[in-house]
Amino acid sequence: PKLRRNPENRGTPPVHDLKALGAKLNTLTNPVLADWWRFTLITGLRRTSALTVRWRDVDALREGWLLIPEPKGGPRRAFELPI
């Protein structure tokens, strides 16, 4: 039998023009949505990890980091993200 590969799914293409993206975010009428996009862009977190961030995991005012307690891969892969 012939070997077949599954087609590659590359997802969303990368953003090359950050200035244009920033301008577009400034036109959003929902400020919460605009902040969500900025947060995910700056942190680079996966959607699920970003959705699970809680205030108790944020220590930016004192130490400058964000704890990601359960990233993809589970709690044993927890990490601190400098912000």
N, CA, C and O atoms as a GROMACS GRO file, in nm:
protein
  332
    1PRO      N    1   0.081  -0.119   0.000
    1PRO     CA    2   0.000   0.000   0.000
    1PRO      C    3   0.086   0.126   0.000
    1PRO      O    4   0.199   0.129   0.050
    2LYS      N    5   0.030   0.228  -0.057
    2LYS     CA    6   0.099   0.356  -0.069
    2LYS      C    7   0.084   0.436   0.061
    2LYS      O    8  -0.025   0.441   0.119
    3LEU      N    9   0.192   0.499   0.105
    3LEU     CA   10   0.190   0.583   0.225
    3LEU      C   11   0.128   0.718   0.193
    3LEU      O   12   0.168   0.784   0.098
    4ARG      N   13   0.029   0.758   0.273
    4ARG     CA   14  -0.034   0.888   0.254
    4ARG      C   15  -0.017   0.971   0.380
    4ARG      O   16  -0.027   0.920   0.492
    5ARG      N   17   0.007   1.098   0.362
    5ARG     CA   18   0.017   1.190   0.474
    5ARG      C   19  -0.110   1.271   0.485
    5ARG      O   20  -0.178   1.298   0.386
    6ASN      N   21  -0.140   1.310   0.609
    6ASN     CA   22  -0.253   1.402   0.629
    6ASN      C   23  -0.210   1.539   0.579
    6ASN      O   24  -0.094   1.577   0.593
    7PRO      N   25  -0.304   1.613   0.522
    7PRO     CA   26  -0.269   1.748   0.475
    7PRO      C   27  -0.230   1.836   0.594
    7PRO      O   28  -0.286   1.825   0.703
    8GLU      N   29  -0.134   1.924   0.570
    8GLU     CA   30  -0.088   2.014   0.674
    8GLU      C   31  -0.186   2.127   0.692
    8GLU      O   32  -0.234   2.185   0.595
    9ASN      N   33  -0.217   2.159   0.817
    9ASN     CA   34  -0.305   2.271   0.848
    9ASN      C   35  -0.219   2.379   0.912
    9ASN      O   36  -0.179   2.366   1.027
   10ARG      N   37  -0.192   2.483   0.839
   10ARG     CA   38  -0.104   2.588   0.888
   10ARG      C   39  -0.175   2.694   0.972
   10ARG      O   40  -0.109   2.781   1.028
   11GLY      N   41  -0.307   2.688   0.982
   11GLY     CA   42  -0.379   2.784   1.065
   11GLY      C   43  -0.374   2.925   1.009
   11GLY      O   44  -0.364   2.946   0.888
   12THR      N   45  -0.379   3.021   1.099
   12THR     CA   46  -0.378   3.162   1.061
   12THR      C   47  -0.238   3.205   1.021
   12THR      O   48  -0.142   3.174   1.090
   13PRO      N   49  -0.225   3.276   0.911
   13PRO     CA   50  -0.092   3.321   0.870
   13PRO      C   51  -0.036   3.424   0.969
   13PRO      O   52  -0.113   3.494   1.034
   14PRO      N   53   0.095   3.434   0.981
   14PRO     CA   54   0.154   3.530   1.075
   14PRO      C   55   0.128   3.674   1.034
   14PRO      O   56   0.104   3.704   0.918
   15VAL      N   57   0.133   3.762   1.133
   15VAL     CA   58   0.114   3.905   1.109
   15VAL      C   59   0.252   3.965   1.083
   15VAL      O   60   0.344   3.947   1.162
   16HIS      N   61   0.265   4.036   0.973
   16HIS     CA   62   0.394   4.098   0.939
   16HIS      C   63   0.394   4.248   0.962
   16HIS      O   64   0.500   4.308   0.980
   17ASP      N   65   0.276   4.309   0.962
   17ASP     CA   66   0.267   4.454   0.978
   17ASP      C   67   0.202   4.486   1.113
   17ASP      O   68   0.080   4.503   1.121
   18LEU      N   69   0.284   4.495   1.219
   18LEU     CA   70   0.231   4.519   1.352
   18LEU      C   71   0.172   4.658   1.367
   18LEU      O   72   0.078   4.679   1.445
   19LYS      N   73   0.225   4.754   1.293
   19LYS     CA   74   0.171   4.890   1.299
   19LYS      C   75   0.027   4.891   1.248
   19LYS      O   76  -0.060   4.954   1.309
   20ALA      N   77   0.001   4.822   1.139
   20ALA     CA   78  -0.134   4.815   1.084
   20ALA      C   79  -0.227   4.738   1.179
   20ALA      O   80  -0.344   4.774   1.194
   21LEU      N   81  -0.175   4.634   1.241
   21LEU     CA   82  -0.255   4.559   1.337
   21LEU      C   83  -0.292   4.648   1.456
   21LEU      O   84  -0.407   4.645   1.501
   22GLY      N   85  -0.197   4.725   1.507
   22GLY     CA   86  -0.225   4.817   1.617
   22GLY      C   87  -0.331   4.919   1.580
   22GLY      O   88  -0.418   4.950   1.661
   23ALA      N   89  -0.323   4.971   1.460
   23ALA     CA   90  -0.422   5.068   1.412
   23ALA      C   91  -0.560   5.003   1.404
   23ALA      O   92  -0.660   5.065   1.440
   24LYS      N   93  -0.564   4.879   1.359
   24LYS     CA   94  -0.692   4.808   1.349
   24LYS      C   95  -0.750   4.782   1.488
   24LYS      O   96  -0.870   4.794   1.508
   25LEU      N   97  -0.665   4.746   1.584
   25LEU     CA   98  -0.713   4.723   1.720
   25LEU      C   99  -0.770   4.851   1.780
   25LEU      O  100  -0.866   4.846   1.857
   26ASN      N  101  -0.712   4.965   1.745
   26ASN     CA  102  -0.761   5.093   1.796
   26ASN      C  103  -0.899   5.129   1.741
   26ASN      O  104  -0.966   5.216   1.796
   27THR      N  105  -0.941   5.064   1.633
   27THR     CA  106  -1.072   5.094   1.574
   27THR      C  107  -1.182   5.004   1.630
   27THR      O  108  -1.300   5.026   1.602
   28LEU      N  109  -1.146   4.902   1.708
   28LEU     CA  110  -1.249   4.814   1.764
   28LEU      C  111  -1.336   4.892   1.862
   28LEU      O  112  -1.285   4.970   1.943
   29THR      N  113  -1.466   4.871   1.855
   29THR     CA  114  -1.558   4.944   1.943
   29THR      C  115  -1.568   4.881   2.080
   29THR      O  116  -1.612   4.946   2.175
   30ASN      N  117  -1.530   4.756   2.093
   30ASN     CA  118  -1.535   4.687   2.222
   30ASN      C  119  -1.395   4.690   2.284
   30ASN      O  120  -1.306   4.619   2.236
   31PRO      N  121  -1.372   4.770   2.390
   31PRO     CA  122  -1.239   4.782   2.448
   31PRO      C  123  -1.189   4.652   2.512
   31PRO      O  124  -1.069   4.627   2.517
   32VAL      N  125  -1.281   4.570   2.561
   32VAL     CA  126  -1.242   4.442   2.621
   32VAL      C  127  -1.184   4.350   2.514
   32VAL      O  128  -1.082   4.285   2.535
   33LEU      N  129  -1.249   4.345   2.400
   33LEU     CA  130  -1.200   4.264   2.288
   33LEU      C  131  -1.065   4.314   2.239
   33LEU      O  132  -0.976   4.235   2.209
   34ALA      N  133  -1.049   4.444   2.230
   34ALA     CA  134  -0.922   4.502   2.188
   34ALA      C  135  -0.810   4.464   2.286
   34ALA      O  136  -0.700   4.428   2.244
   35ASP      N  137  -0.839   4.472   2.416
   35ASP     CA  138  -0.740   4.434   2.516
   35ASP      C  139  -0.708   4.285   2.510
   35ASP      O  140  -0.593   4.245   2.531
   36TRP      N  141  -0.810   4.203   2.481
   36TRP     CA  142  -0.788   4.058   2.467
   36TRP      C  143  -0.687   4.031   2.355
   36TRP      O  144  -0.594   3.952   2.372
   37TRP      N  145  -0.708   4.096   2.241
   37TRP     CA  146  -0.617   4.075   2.128
   37TRP      C  147  -0.476   4.124   2.161
   37TRP      O  148  -0.378   4.059   2.125
   38ARG      N  149  -0.466   4.237   2.230
   38ARG     CA  150  -0.334   4.287   2.270
   38ARG      C  151  -0.265   4.190   2.365
   38ARG      O  152  -0.146   4.161   2.351
   39PHE      N  153  -0.340   4.139   2.463
   39PHE     CA  154  -0.286   4.045   2.561
   39PHE      C  155  -0.233   3.919   2.494
   39PHE      O  156  -0.122   3.875   2.523
   40THR      N  157  -0.312   3.861   2.405
   40THR     CA  158  -0.267   3.738   2.339
   40THR      C  159  -0.150   3.765   2.244
   40THR      O  160  -0.062   3.681   2.227
   41LEU      N  161  -0.149   3.881   2.182
   41LEU     CA  162  -0.039   3.917   2.093
   41LEU      C  163   0.091   3.935   2.171
   41LEU      O  164   0.196   3.885   2.130
   42ILE      N  165   0.084   4.007   2.283
   42ILE     CA  166   0.204   4.036   2.361
   42ILE      C  167   0.257   3.912   2.432
   42ILE      O  168   0.379   3.891   2.435
   43THR      N  169   0.169   3.830   2.488
   43THR     CA  170   0.215   3.713   2.563
   43THR      C  171   0.247   3.594   2.473
   43THR      O  172   0.331   3.511   2.507
   44GLY      N  173   0.180   3.584   2.359
   44GLY     CA  174   0.201   3.468   2.272
   44GLY      C  175   0.136   3.342   2.325
   44GLY      O  176   0.168   3.232   2.280
   45LEU      N  177   0.045   3.357   2.421
   45LEU     CA  178  -0.020   3.240   2.480
   45LEU      C  179  -0.118   3.176   2.384
   45LEU      O  180  -0.176   3.242   2.299
   46ARG      N  181  -0.135   3.046   2.400
   46ARG     CA  182  -0.241   2.977   2.327
   46ARG      C  183  -0.375   3.025   2.381
   46ARG      O  184  -0.383   3.076   2.493
   47ARG      N  185  -0.479   3.010   2.302
   47ARG     CA  186  -0.611   3.060   2.340
   47ARG      C  187  -0.655   3.004   2.474
   47ARG      O  188  -0.699   3.080   2.561
   48THR      N  189  -0.645   2.873   2.493
   48THR     CA  190  -0.690   2.811   2.618
   48THR      C  191  -0.610   2.861   2.737
   48THR      O  192  -0.668   2.889   2.842
   49SER      N  193  -0.480   2.873   2.723
   49SER     CA  194  -0.398   2.924   2.833
   49SER      C  195  -0.434   3.068   2.867
   49SER      O  196  -0.441   3.104   2.984
   50ALA      N  197  -0.458   3.149   2.765
   50ALA     CA  198  -0.494   3.288   2.789
   50ALA      C  199  -0.631   3.298   2.856
   50ALA      O  200  -0.652   3.385   2.941
   51LEU      N  201  -0.723   3.210   2.820
   51LEU     CA  202  -0.856   3.213   2.880
   51LEU      C  203  -0.856   3.170   3.026
   51LEU      O  204  -0.948   3.206   3.100
   52THR      N  205  -0.756   3.096   3.068
   52THR     CA  206  -0.753   3.046   3.206
   52THR      C  207  -0.672   3.135   3.300
   52THR      O  208  -0.659   3.102   3.418
   53VAL      N  209  -0.619   3.246   3.252
   53VAL     CA  210  -0.543   3.337   3.339
   53VAL      C  211  -0.637   3.397   3.444
   53VAL      O  212  -0.746   3.444   3.412
   54ARG      N  213  -0.592   3.394   3.569
   54ARG     CA  214  -0.667   3.451   3.681
   54ARG      C  215  -0.581   3.556   3.749
   54ARG      O  216  -0.458   3.552   3.740
   55TRP      N  217  -0.647   3.650   3.818
   55TRP     CA  218  -0.572   3.756   3.884
   55TRP      C  219  -0.471   3.701   3.983
   55TRP      O  220  -0.364   3.760   4.001
   56ARG      N  221  -0.501   3.588   4.047
   56ARG     CA  222  -0.407   3.531   4.144
   56ARG      C  223  -0.277   3.485   4.076
   56ARG      O  224  -0.175   3.468   4.142
   57ASP      N  225  -0.281   3.466   3.944
   57ASP     CA  226  -0.163   3.423   3.870
   57ASP      C  227  -0.079   3.541   3.821
   57ASP      O  228   0.030   3.522   3.766
   58VAL      N  229  -0.129   3.662   3.840
   58VAL     CA  230  -0.060   3.781   3.792
   58VAL      C  231   0.013   3.847   3.908
   58VAL      O  232  -0.048   3.882   4.009
   59ASP      N  233   0.144   3.864   3.894
   59ASP     CA  234   0.223   3.929   3.996
   59ASP      C  235   0.303   4.042   3.934
   59ASP      O  236   0.415   4.072   3.977
   60ALA      N  237   0.245   4.105   3.833
   60ALA     CA  238   0.317   4.205   3.754
   60ALA      C  239   0.355   4.328   3.835
   60ALA      O  240   0.460   4.387   3.810
   61LEU      N  241   0.273   4.366   3.931
   61LEU     CA  242   0.301   4.488   4.005
   61LEU      C  243   0.423   4.472   4.097
   61LEU      O  244   0.495   4.569   4.121
   62ARG      N  245   0.446   4.352   4.148
   62ARG     CA  246   0.559   4.331   4.238
   62ARG      C  247   0.680   4.270   4.170
   62ARG      O  248   0.792   4.318   4.186
   63GLU      N  249   0.659   4.165   4.095
   63GLU     CA  250   0.770   4.089   4.040
   63GLU      C  251   0.784   4.095   3.889
   63GLU      O  252   0.893   4.070   3.836
   64GLY      N  253   0.677   4.127   3.818
   64GLY     CA  254   0.683   4.137   3.674
   64GLY      C  255   0.670   4.004   3.601
   64GLY      O  256   0.734   3.985   3.498
   65TRP      N  257   0.587   3.912   3.653
   65TRP     CA  258   0.567   3.785   3.584
   65TRP      C  259   0.422   3.742   3.592
   65TRP      O  260   0.345   3.789   3.676
   66LEU      N  261   0.387   3.650   3.504
   66LEU     CA  262   0.254   3.591   3.498
   66LEU      C  263   0.272   3.440   3.506
   66LEU      O  264   0.345   3.382   3.425
   67LEU      N  265   0.207   3.376   3.602
   67LEU     CA  266   0.216   3.232   3.617
   67LEU      C  267   0.115   3.166   3.525
   67LEU      O  268  -0.003   3.202   3.524
   68ILE      N  269   0.161   3.069   3.448
   68ILE     CA  270   0.072   2.987   3.365
   68ILE      C  271   0.072   2.849   3.430
   68ILE      O  272   0.160   2.767   3.402
   69PRO      N  273  -0.027   2.822   3.517
   69PRO     CA  274  -0.024   2.700   3.599
   69PRO      C  275  -0.057   2.571   3.525
   69PRO      O  276  -0.010   2.464   3.564
   70GLU      N  277  -0.137   2.579   3.419
   70GLU     CA  278  -0.173   2.457   3.346
   70GLU      C  279  -0.172   2.479   3.196
   70GLU      O  280  -0.278   2.484   3.133
   71PRO      N  281  -0.054   2.492   3.137
   71PRO     CA  282  -0.046   2.507   2.991
   71PRO      C  283  -0.076   2.375   2.922
   71PRO      O  284  -0.100   2.273   2.987
   72LYS      N  285  -0.076   2.377   2.791
   72LYS     CA  286  -0.089   2.252   2.716
   72LYS      C  287   0.025   2.161   2.762
   72LYS      O  288   0.141   2.202   2.761
   73GLY      N  289  -0.008   2.042   2.802
   73GLY     CA  290   0.092   1.952   2.858
   73GLY      C  291   0.072   1.929   3.007
   73GLY      O  292   0.136   1.842   3.066
   74GLY      N  293  -0.016   2.009   3.068
   74GLY     CA  294  -0.051   1.986   3.208
   74GLY      C  295   0.030   2.066   3.308
   74GLY      O  296   0.120   2.142   3.270
   75PRO      N  297  -0.003   2.049   3.436
   75PRO     CA  298   0.059   2.127   3.543
   75PRO      C  299   0.210   2.107   3.556
   75PRO      O  300   0.280   2.196   3.603
   76ARG      N  301   0.260   1.993   3.516
   76ARG     CA  302   0.406   1.971   3.529
   76ARG      C  303   0.485   2.060   3.433
   76ARG      O  304   0.607   2.073   3.446
   77ARG      N  305   0.415   2.122   3.338
   77ARG     CA  306   0.480   2.214   3.244
   77ARG      C  307   0.451   2.360   3.277
   77ARG      O  308   0.473   2.448   3.194
   78ALA      N  309   0.402   2.387   3.397
   78ALA     CA  310   0.372   2.524   3.440
   78ALA      C  311   0.498   2.611   3.423
   78ALA      O  312   0.610   2.563   3.438
   79PHE      N  313   0.477   2.738   3.394
   79PHE     CA  314   0.591   2.828   3.376
   79PHE      C  315   0.550   2.969   3.413
   79PHE      O  316   0.432   3.002   3.422
   80GLU      N  317   0.653   3.052   3.435
   80GLU     CA  318   0.631   3.194   3.462
   80GLU      C  319   0.671   3.273   3.339
   80GLU      O  320   0.778   3.253   3.282
   81LEU      N  321   0.582   3.361   3.299
   81LEU     CA  322   0.602   3.442   3.179
   81LEU      C  323   0.634   3.585   3.221
   81LEU      O  324   0.550   3.649   3.284
   82PRO      N  325   0.752   3.637   3.188
   82PRO     CA  326   0.783   3.776   3.225
   82PRO      C  327   0.696   3.873   3.145
   82PRO      O  328   0.676   3.858   3.025
   83ILE      N  329   0.645   3.972   3.216
   83ILE     CA  330   0.562   4.074   3.149
   83ILE      C  331   0.607   4.213   3.189
   83ILE      O  332   0.550   4.312   3.142
   0.00000   0.00000   0.00000
